Amino acid sequence: MGLSWVLIGTAQSLPQVTLGLLLLGVGNGWATPNLAVWMASVAPPAHRGRLLGGLTTAIFLGQFCSPLITQPLSAGLGLGAVFAWVGGASLLIGLIMTLGGWQRARAVKAT
């Protein structure tokens, strides 16, 4: 999804924007249900409803807050720059989380 935001932010043509949006849709389509399944699998049964409700709240709250946060940045930097910066930050966060997951998996395997 981070790559898609970078593609959209740096696009010079409609086909590039379309490719970025296609990747964004695929990424979001994979991420949302996988997050729900993962959270449900690690949560105790008594807390699953509350946890999944929190996930839904976080997703919609993020959608609500996004323009409030990015509009001032967009006014100063330009919309493309905001898309590119958010995409870069998403890629960095994804890389950090992936490396952390690999480390944790190796630690679990070693024990």
Secondary structure as GFF3:
##gff-version 3
##sequence-region A 1 111
A	DSSP	alpha_helix	2	10	.	.	.	ID=ss1
A	DSSP	alpha_helix	14	42	.	.	.	ID=ss2
A	DSSP	three_ten_helix	45	47	.	.	.	ID=ss3
A	DSSP	alpha_helix	48	77	.	.	.	ID=ss4
A	DSSP	alpha_helix	79	110	.	.	.	ID=ss5
###
